[in-house]
Amino acid sequence: MATAQRYPLSTADGQSIPLEVVKPLGVLRMPFTAASFNSQTLAETYLDKIFVVSASEDCYLSFASSASALVDNSVVPESLYIPAGLSIAFVSNSLHLSTIGVSTSGVLHVQIIDTWAGLVLEAQVSRR
């Protein structure tokens, strides 16, 4: 199975230029409250794509098929803390997204993107 190129462009000396050219695949708007998880399951076409998330208020994002309750002094596996106003980019190998507010309601925006290798030269995408 071929692995998608995450760094399609490089400098003259071969150093990668991350995410130089990207293709937007979609945006998901996930409202959340501090009382319960809002869960979504994405289509398989979004597996292993690049996600960029930002939230209007602090929240937790879980990738587990069933989100776990947050308990003080315990690790919640497969989860991220998303501070309000900060964008975080990552590659997800899960189709499950669940979000809950830390202390208040808000909205999590999930931008799904892919590298757009069709806009670069073949030599920039392949190994030298």
N, C-alpha and C positions, 0 to 999 in steps of 0.2 A: 504494500500500500504506500503510495507516494505521500510525502509530507508537503504541505503548502509552504511556499516561501514567505516568511514573515518580514524579511528585509530585502525587498526587490532591488534597491539601488545601493551602489557603493561608491566610495571616493576613488580617485585615481590609484591610490595605494592599497585598495581592497578593503578599507574599513566600511562596515555596514552603516547605512543611514536608515534607522528604524522608521517604519510607518510613513515613508515619504509619499507614497501614493496609495490611497485607500478608496474602496468602493462602498458607499452606504447601502446596507441591506434592509434597514428598518429601524424604527424607534418604538419602544414600548413604554407606556406611561402607567406606572403602578402606584395608585394612591394607597396610603397605609395609615393605620392608627396605632396607638400604643397598646390597644386592648387585644388585638388578635392578628395573626399572620394573614397577608394577602398572598395567595399562591397562584402561580401561572406555570403551565408546561408548554414549552416552545416546540415548534416543528423540528424534525430531525435535520432540516437544511441549515439550522443555526448551530449545530454541533461543531465544536472546535473553531468557532469564529471569534473575532475580537469584540469584546464588550467594553463600552465606556459608560460608566454609571455616575450620576450625580443626584443629590437629594436636596430638597428644600429644607428639610430638618434632619437631625441625626437619626440614623436608622441602622438596623442590622439586615444583611442579605444572606440568606441561606440557600445552598445548592442541594441539600439533601432532599430525597423524595418525600420525606415527611419532616417538617421543621420541628426542631426541639424547643421547648420552653427555655427561656433564659433564666439561669439560676446564678446567684452570686458565687464567686470563687470556684466556678467550674468551667471547663473548656467546652464550647459548643462546636463540634466538628463541622467542617465544610461550610464555614460562615465568614463573612466580612463585616467589619464595622465601617459604615459610610458616614463620615462627618458632613454636616450641611455645607453646601457650597464648594466642596472639593470633588474634582473629577478623578476617578480611578479607572485605569485600563487594565484588562486581563483577558486571558483566553480561558473559556469555560469548556469543560468536558462533561457538563451536565445540562440537561434540558429543563431542569426544575429550578424555579426561582421563587423564593418566599421572602417577603419583607415585613418588618414590624418596626414601629417607631420606638425610639429609646424612651421618650417621655411625652411626646405629642404627635399629632397627625401631620402628614405631609405628603409629598409626591416624590417617587423615585423615577428618574428618567433613565432608560436603558437604550443606548445607541449601539446597534449591531453593525459592525463593519468587516470588510475583508480586504486583503491587499488586492490591488488592481494591476496585476502583473502585465496585462495586455497593453498598458501604456508605456512600458519600458522596453529596452532592447533585450533580445534573447541573452546576450553576453552578460547583462546585469543580473539576470535571474538565475542563470546556471552557474555551476561551480567552475572555477578557472583551472 
